[in-house]
């Protein structure tokens, strides 16, 4: 019982130590999970900022497209105006019958309009290309950052899922160890209660046996004295006959020695009775049976 209690106590101590280790590990994983959650929040904030940049870039793209459309519309308008002016001038030239002397230094309006049109188209084309290049560069940069952070987000989500599973497993282990510890404590308590009950029963039995032993000793003590008185009363009347028989069978120089022997079991503790305490010669003994009394003759 004591070995079992010590074994259960050792198992309980080992379970407590293991529970402490698991709680420390859970605390460590919890701190790591908090760090990962903080990194996740930071990554989400950066992603929101990038999304805002993407939205701003989209708005800028729309603004540039609108400006390009306005420039194209303006170019079309100027082109149309130029065509109308050229047509009017051509018509006037054809209808005019007056010969006009042209001044060599007078600027050529058609060439000027063509030059201005080419310049406007060149500027518009350059603006469109620059806008497309800027938008493409910005879009590629944002896309690269988004893909990079998307990969980090996926990795962090997987790590968080793994951490949650590990925390769940550790929590289940802690619950199992706590249940086992509670069962061991309950078993130890039940064994202690049973041991105390057995000890109380044994102490009660020992007390009863001690009382019975005392009563038996008292009974034996009283029975031995009564047996001695009884034997003395039974033997005293036959002493003369024994002395006469001894005188007939034993030489005078060797008086007979008689003593009581082979008493019943419950009279063994009674004081022995020896007759004729003279010096006896060593010789074989004879047993006389008188009723239930046995007398040894030496």
VENSUL-V591987 format. One record per run of one state. SS is the DSSP state (H for helix, E for strand, C for the rest). FROM is the first residue (numbers start at 1). LEN is the number of residues. If there is no record, write none. Layout:
BEGIN
ss	from	len
SS	FROM	LEN
SS	FROM	LEN
END
This chain:
BEGIN
ss	from	len
C	1	1
H	2	94
C	96	13
H	109	128
C	237	2
H	239	11
C	250	8
E	258	3
C	261	4
H	265	3
C	268	6
E	274	2
C	276	10
E	286	5
C	291	2
E	293	5
C	298	1
END
